[in-house]
Amino acid sequence: MPALSVETIFDAAIRIQLVEERALSLNFSEHQLSVKFPTTRRLAEFLNVPHYYVLPYFAMMEQDQLVTRAERVGIMTTTKGTEKILLMMNERYRMDAIAILGMEIFENILERVQPKRSE
């Protein structure tokens, strides 16, 4: 069983989307870009742990303002969480992200979140 952490959950979410499902759900608004997370059950299955093991990490991630949960919508990253997940994609799964989004779109999305790093 892998050691669970917020980092492990973010990494698993990326691998599920980019490597297994080969799909990424993004939500664009005027002031925010968010990434839809896999369900907690899907993450637990992927990590080969009981579902209830991942739930406290989602509570922590909400408290740290990395994700938000909305009924009938699912789990979405916040501005802070979007920056984290996209930078992890860029560092660890860049070619997988480019294969799905294309170089130009991926670079544009990174540019949209990277200026926030200096704030």
N, C-alpha and C positions, 0 to 999 in steps of 0.2 A: 504494500500500500504506500503511495507517495506521501511525503510530508506535505500537509496542506498549508497554504498561505495565500494571501491576496495575490501575490505574484504567480503562484501555481495556477490559481483560478483564471487569472487574466491570460496566462499562457495557454491553458487548456481551451479557453473560449476562442482564442485565435486559431489554434490547431484544428478545432472542430470546424470552424468556418472556412478557413483558407485551404486546409489540407484534405479534410474529409468531405465536407459538403461542397467545397469549391464555390461558395457563395457568401456574400457579405451584405448585410442589410444596414443601410445608412439612412439617417433622417436629417435633412437639411432644413434649417429655418433661417430667418434673417440674421439672428444673432448666435446661432448654435449649430453645431454638427454633432450628432450622436450616433453611436454604434449599438445595434441591438445585440444583446447577449443571448446565448443559448439558454434554455430553461435550466433551472437548478437540477432537475431530474436528469437532463441530458448531460450536464457537467459531471454529476455524481457517477453516472454510468460510464462516461469516458474515463474518469479518474479511478474507476473501480472501487468506489467507496459508497457506504450507505448514504442515501439522500440527506438524512439529518446531519451528516458531517459537514456538508457545504453550507447549510443555512446560516450558521453563526458568522461565516465569512461574508455573506451578503449583508448581514446586519452591520458588520464592521465597515464594509465598503460604502454602505449608505451613510453611516455616521461620518465617514471620512470624505463624503461628498464625491465619490467616484462613480456611483451608479444611483439610479432611481427606479423604483418599481411602480408601475401603473397597472391597475386592474384592466384586464383584457387587452393590454398592449404588450406587457412583458417588462423585461429589465433592459434599461437603456443607460448608456454612459452619460455622465454629466460633462460639462466642459473639461473639468479636471480629469475625468476618466477617459474621455476621448483622446486627450493629449497622451495619457499613459498608454492606451491600447495602440494608438497609431505609431508612437515612438517605438514600442516593443515590436510591432509589425516591421517597421523599418530596420531595426537592429537585427532581428532574428528570422524574419520570414519575408524579407523584401521581394524576393523573386516570386514567391507564391502570391503576394499582394499584387504585384505588377501583372502576373499572369491573369488575374481576375479583373483588375481595374484598368490595366493599361498604364504605361509609364506616365503619361501626361496627367491623367486623372489622379493617380496616386501622389505624384509630386505636387499637384495643386491642393490636394487635401492636406498634405503635410505642411505646406506653406500656410494654410489657413490656421493650423494649430500652433506651429512653431513660434510665431511672433509672441504668443501669449506666454511663452517660457521666460521671456525677459521682463515681464511685468512684475 
